[in-house]
């Protein structure tokens, strides 16, 4: 479970982003390659979402995608 950078409390997932109930900091949900841990390109077409690694790992199965919390800049 991701934790808040500011107060180390567990983050809560709400719709499309993570947030900290303690301090209110918000984080976007970012898809990451399970092999190289780099951000994935999100491909959306005809209602389907696919994930592509631009670092040589190709298409990544939805079941293998890792999601991490990326702090939103204000």
N, C-alpha and C positions, 0 to 999 in steps of 0.2 A: 504494500500500500504506500503510495507516495506521501511524503511529508512536506509541510510548509517550510520554506527556506528561512522565514523570519522567526517562527516560534516553535518549530519542530512538531507541530500537532498533525495528526492524520488529515489528509485532504478528503473532501467529499466530492463525488462526481454528480453533476447536475446538468442534464440535457447534453450539452456539448463541451463543457469545461469543468475543471476542478476548482474548488474554492475552500478556503480555510474558515471554519466556523468561529475560531478563536479571534483572529485578527482581520478577517475579511479580504485577505489577499486572494486574487483570482489568477488562475493558470489555464492556459489553453491545453487541450489534449493533442499531443503530437504522436503520430505513428512513427515507429522506429524499426529498422531492420534487426531481426533477432541474431543475425550473423555478424554484422559489422557495427551495429548500434548507431548507424547514421540515420538522419531523417529520411522518410520514404516520400516519394511523389504519390499523391492521391489522384487516381484516375476515376472519374465519374462519367458514366454513359448509360442511357436507357434504364435508369433506376439502379444500376449495379455500381458498387464501389470496389476498385481493385487497387493494389499497392505495388509500386515498382521501385526497386533499389537501383539507383544510378551508379552504384559502386561495384557493379559486377555480379550481383546476386539475382538480377532479373525480377520476374513477378514473384511476389511473396504471398503465400496463402493467408487468408484472413485469420485463420486459426493460429498462425505463427507470429502475427504482427504484435509487437510490444508497444504499449501506449505509455507515454511518460508525460509528466506535467512540466510545461514550459511557461515560466512566469510571464505574464502580460506586461508590456512596458506602457507606462502612462505618460 
